[in-house]
Amino acid sequence: MTNDFIWYDVMIPDTDAGRAFYRAVFGWDMKDGGVPGHDYTLLSAGETMVGGLMPLTPETAAMGVPPCWTGYIHVADVDAMVARLTAAGGTLRRPAEDIPGVGRLAVVADPHGAVFILFKPNGEAPPAPPPPADAPGHFGWRELMAGDGDKAFDFYAALFGWTKAEAIDMGPMGIYQLFAIDGTTRGGMMTKPPQCPVPCWQYYINAEAIDAAVARVTQGGGKVVNGPMQVPTGSWIAQCIDPQGAFFGMVAPVR
């Protein structure tokens, strides 16, 4: 799983409300992360841990960080990858540090400002989601709204060895380029549309059926900002904002 996404965090001001919302929408099991001094909740789909939930502190918010989901990319050497990333035009947003009992990480951004985390876990990496690929509660898709789609793909390909899969012509919106990791299609990227304010990574969580999932989002106080709509693969997606402002997507095999 090296050079692939293996973890996802949501950072929001009210963690109690966040736990209630995401438990209701996705049925995640939750438990304390067990790191002294850190309010961190582990999120699990069945027996498989898929991500975490932590507070957006006033100090972090004052630095301009909004409520958000962030993805972790597993690398063999965090410090070496930071050096490669910055040499290629990326930026270091938070210096590499060790999290006791967890691993080493650094918060970084690509040359256009899309943020992600470089991460090397202690011991073995978390297991990959079990088949089928659309198992509910797991993260099923990763999407980059890039400052420049072509340049962004070249950046990530050089850094992580990602390769091109299918390219989908979106008409006036441009090309939606799928990317593969070790031969498996894992997501897509394109030049961001004008309505997307800044370049960013977006993450889609699997649901059994999109309409039912959308209903749970709205019942919990979240908003649907786009969709439901069917994509070329035949899946149905919806793009949402949780009650505290964190963007996330959902993907399902049926309406």
ROLUM-293619 format. One line per 10 residues: number of its first residue (from 1); their letters; for each residue x, y, z of C-alpha. Coordinates in nm, 4 decimals, decimal comma, always signed. Layout:
N
NUM> a> X Y Z  ...
//
This chain:
255
1> mtndfiwydv> +0,0000 +0,0000 +0,0000  +0,2997 +0,2348 -0,0175  +0,2181 +0,5559 -0,2100  -0,1547 +0,4918 -0,1716  -0,4230 +0,6505 +0,0478  -0,4676 +0,4516 +0,3678  -0,6425 +0,6849 +0,6138  -0,8787 +0,9824 +0,6334  -0,9436 +1,2388 +0,9083  -1,2260 +1,4840 +0,9604
11> mipdtdagra> -1,1465 +1,7937 +1,1670  -1,4481 +1,9831 +1,3062  -1,5138 +2,2180 +1,6014  -1,7756 +2,0076 +1,7840  -1,6591 +1,6467 +1,8024  -1,9641 +1,5223 +1,9960  -2,1990 +1,6522 +1,7275  -1,9691 +1,5183 +1,4575  -1,9685 +1,1702 +1,6038  -2,3488 +1,1684 +1,6188
21> fyravfgwdm> -2,3817 +1,2867 +1,2581  -2,1376 +1,0428 +1,0996  -2,2602 +0,7493 +1,3073  -2,6146 +0,8144 +1,1848  -2,5136 +0,8599 +0,8197  -2,2633 +0,5760 +0,7779  -2,3193 +0,3488 +1,0768  -1,9561 +0,3739 +1,1824  -1,8408 +0,2217 +1,5089  -1,6369 +0,4636 +1,7168
31> kdggvpghdy> -1,3850 +0,4455 +1,9983  -1,1247 +0,6667 +2,1595  -0,7916 +0,6738 +1,9799  -0,6012 +0,6100 +2,3021  -0,3371 +0,8787 +2,2433  -0,2770 +1,0699 +2,5711  -0,3589 +1,4376 +2,5410  -0,5376 +1,4003 +2,2069  -0,9139 +1,4070 +2,1475  -0,9169 +1,1581 +1,8639
41> tllsagetmv> -1,1942 +0,9157 +1,7694  -1,1285 +0,6079 +1,5568  -1,3948 +0,5361 +1,2952  -1,4594 +0,1756 +1,1900  -1,6702 +0,0074 +0,9243  -1,7364 -0,3285 +1,0845  -1,4012 -0,4557 +1,2099  -1,1939 -0,2361 +0,9761  -1,0740 +0,1064 +1,0881  -1,1217 +0,3605 +0,8099
51> gglmpltpet> -1,0437 +0,6995 +0,9611  -1,0525 +0,9409 +1,2493  -1,2360 +1,2416 +1,3892  -1,0694 +1,5210 +1,5839  -1,1383 +1,8779 +1,6953  -1,0658 +2,1846 +1,4877  -0,9146 +2,4005 +1,7595  -0,9582 +2,7793 +1,7678  -0,5833 +2,8125 +1,7122  -0,5969 +2,5998 +1,3969
61> aamgvppcwt> -0,9088 +2,7797 +1,2724  -0,7325 +3,1133 +1,3258  -0,4680 +2,9939 +1,0784  -0,7376 +2,9733 +0,8109  -0,8006 +2,5981 +0,8284  -1,1721 +2,5214 +0,7751  -1,3614 +2,2115 +0,8872  -1,2395 +1,9472 +0,6450  -1,1584 +1,5880 +0,5533  -0,7919 +1,5124 +0,4818
71> gyihvadvda> -0,6375 +1,2011 +0,3288  -0,3173 +1,0259 +0,4374  -0,0803 +0,8762 +0,1791  +0,1397 +0,5933 +0,3066  +0,5073 +0,6511 +0,2237  +0,8211 +0,4570 +0,3060  +1,0069 +0,7620 +0,4446  +0,8193 +1,0794 +0,5414  +1,1233 +1,3074 +0,5579  +1,2636 +1,1895 +0,2261
81> mvarltaagg> +0,9248 +1,2380 +0,0607  +0,8921 +1,5889 +0,2077  +1,2270 +1,6753 +0,0492  +1,1143 +1,5395 -0,2874  +0,7793 +1,7164 -0,2657  +0,9248 +2,0572 -0,1846  +1,1877 +2,0196 -0,4565  +0,9030 +1,9560 -0,7027  +0,7197 +2,2743 -0,6014  +0,4984 +2,1478 -0,3178
91> tlrrpaedip> +0,4900 +2,3092 +0,0251  +0,5327 +2,1858 +0,3804  +0,2381 +2,3015 +0,5925  +0,3271 +2,1220 +0,9170  +0,6726 +1,9793 +0,9826  +0,7190 +1,6045 +1,0150  +0,6552 +1,4729 +1,3649  +0,6151 +1,1439 +1,5450  +0,2794 +1,0553 +1,7004  +0,3552 +0,8085 +1,9832
101> gvgrlavvad> +0,2236 +0,4640 +1,9078  +0,0873 +0,5730 +1,5699  +0,3558 +0,6791 +1,3236  +0,5265 +0,9754 +1,1618  +0,3440 +1,2343 +0,9523  +0,3785 +1,5677 +0,7764  +0,1052 +1,7953 +0,6404  +0,1897 +1,9075 +0,2873  +0,0328 +2,0620 -0,0219  +0,0856 +2,0193 -0,3934
111> phgavfilfk> +0,2132 +2,3139 -0,6035  -0,1402 +2,4534 -0,6400  -0,2295 +2,4251 -0,2707  -0,4264 +2,0988 -0,2394  -0,3477 +1,9629 +0,1093  -0,2808 +1,6013 +0,2063  -0,0747 +1,4142 +0,4653  +0,2364 +1,2018 +0,4206  +0,2276 +0,9192 +0,6703  +0,4388 +0,6236 +0,7753
121> pngeappapp> +0,2596 +0,4118 +1,0358  +0,4380 +0,2275 +1,3123  +0,4500 -0,1418 +1,2315  +0,2218 -0,2692 +0,9607  -0,0110 -0,0389 +0,7662  -0,3866 -0,0683 +0,8266  -0,5337 -0,3422 +0,6081  -0,6886 -0,2539 +0,2746  -1,0691 -0,2483 +0,2657  -1,2021 -0,5968 +0,1992
131> ppadapghfg> -1,3792 -0,6771 -0,1264  -1,6142 -0,5728 -0,2715  -1,4634 -0,2340 -0,3490  -1,7968 -0,0649 -0,2786  -1,8268 -0,2019 +0,0770  -2,0449 +0,0474 +0,2724  -1,8610 +0,2740 +0,5126  -1,5274 +0,2489 +0,3328  -1,3741 +0,5221 +0,1223  -1,4457 +0,4335 -0,2376
141> wrelmagdgd> -1,3060 +0,7242 -0,4379  -1,0512 +1,0041 -0,4175  -1,0847 +1,3151 -0,6359  -0,8501 +1,6069 -0,6923  -0,9924 +1,9400 -0,8007  -0,6593 +2,0674 -0,9282  -0,5255 +2,4096 -1,0081  -0,4113 +2,2589 -1,3383  -0,5126 +1,9008 -1,4127  -0,2234 +1,8122 -1,6429
151> kafdfyaalf> +0,0450 +1,9627 -1,4202  -0,1096 +1,8081 -1,1115  -0,1064 +1,4615 -1,2643  +0,2604 +1,4994 -1,3582  +0,3397 +1,6079 -1,0010  +0,1696 +1,3103 -0,8349  +0,2964 +1,0638 -1,0950  +0,6555 +1,1741 -1,0371  +0,6162 +1,1690 -0,6599  +0,4203 +0,8473 -0,6093
161> gwtkaeaidm> +0,4401 +0,6552 -0,9353  +0,0678 +0,6873 -1,0087  -0,0305 +0,6071 -1,3664  -0,3053 +0,7193 -1,6027  -0,6177 +0,5086 -1,6402  -0,9205 +0,6138 -1,8444  -0,9590 +0,9788 -1,9469  -1,3210 +1,0991 -1,9529  -1,4124 +1,3986 -2,1696  -1,6403 +1,6212 -1,9593
171> gpmgiyqlfa> -1,7081 +1,8653 -2,2427  -1,6688 +2,2305 -2,1387  -1,5415 +2,1162 -1,7968  -1,2391 +1,9480 -1,9557  -1,0822 +1,6063 -1,9059  -1,1440 +1,3983 -1,5957  -0,8303 +1,1852 -1,5687  -0,8576 +0,8642 -1,3699  -0,5410 +0,7502 -1,1932  -0,4252 +0,4040 -1,0968
181> idgttrggmm> -0,2017 +0,2848 -0,8127  -0,0337 -0,0514 -0,8679  -0,2697 -0,1140 -1,1571  -0,5946 -0,0435 -0,9684  -0,7969 +0,2678 -1,0461  -0,8217 +0,4654 -0,7236  -0,9582 +0,8076 -0,8174  -0,9638 +1,0946 -1,0610  -0,8379 +1,4474 -1,1084  -0,9249 +1,7456 -1,3232
191> tkppqcpvpc> -0,8748 +2,1208 -1,3407  -1,1168 +2,2614 -1,0850  -1,4315 +2,4355 -1,2074  -1,4846 +2,8032 -1,1150  -1,7349 +2,7171 -0,8422  -1,4665 +2,5236 -0,6530  -1,2929 +2,8053 -0,4609  -0,9508 +2,6444 -0,4124  -0,7652 +2,3333 -0,5321  -0,8459 +2,0468 -0,2973
201> wqyyinaeai> -0,8748 +1,6732 -0,2511  -1,2266 +1,5370 -0,2056  -1,3125 +1,1956 -0,0623  -1,6163 +0,9774 -0,1319  -1,7561 +0,7320 +0,1219  -1,9404 +0,4215 +0,0052  -2,3112 +0,3898 +0,0740  -2,5535 +0,1097 -0,0117  -2,7971 +0,3393 -0,1981  -2,7539 +0,7094 -0,2670
211> daavarvtqg> -3,1081 +0,8352 -0,1992  -3,1230 +0,6744 +0,1438  -2,7789 +0,8123 +0,2289  -2,8805 +1,1616 +0,1147  -3,1879 +1,1414 +0,3375  -2,9698 +1,0566 +0,6379  -2,7407 +1,3532 +0,5617  -3,0257 +1,6023 +0,5488  -3,2011 +1,4519 +0,8515  -2,8764 +1,5000 +1,0451
221> ggkvvngpmq> -2,8490 +1,8669 +0,9503  -2,6059 +1,8308 +0,6605  -2,6560 +1,9695 +0,3099  -2,6351 +1,8192 -0,0371  -2,4554 +2,0657 -0,2650  -2,4527 +1,8536 -0,5810  -2,6460 +1,5448 -0,6874  -2,7519 +1,2765 -0,6632  -2,6257 +1,2117 -1,0138  -2,5045 +0,9138 -1,2099
231> vptgswiaqc> -2,1421 +0,9103 -1,3282  -1,9968 +0,7335 -1,6347  -1,9046 +0,4240 -1,4323  -2,2742 +0,3721 -1,3547  -2,2392 +0,4603 -0,9862  -2,4429 +0,7323 -0,8178  -2,2747 +1,0145 -0,6265  -2,3718 +1,3071 -0,4063  -2,1498 +1,5838 -0,2761  -2,2325 +1,7029 +0,0729
241> idpqgaffgm> -2,1360 +1,9335 +0,3573  -2,1729 +1,8140 +0,7145  -2,3479 +2,0384 +0,9715  -2,0150 +2,1995 +1,0652  -1,8982 +2,2735 +0,7109  -1,6729 +1,9791 +0,6203  -1,7146 +1,8650 +0,2589  -1,7424 +1,4970 +0,1740  -1,8777 +1,2857 -0,1083  -2,0821 +0,9687 -0,1157
251> vapvr> -2,0871 +0,6984 -0,3829  -2,3288 +0,4088 -0,4217  -2,3964 +0,1394 -0,6804  -2,7703 +0,2187 -0,6985  -3,0011 +0,5150 -0,6719
//
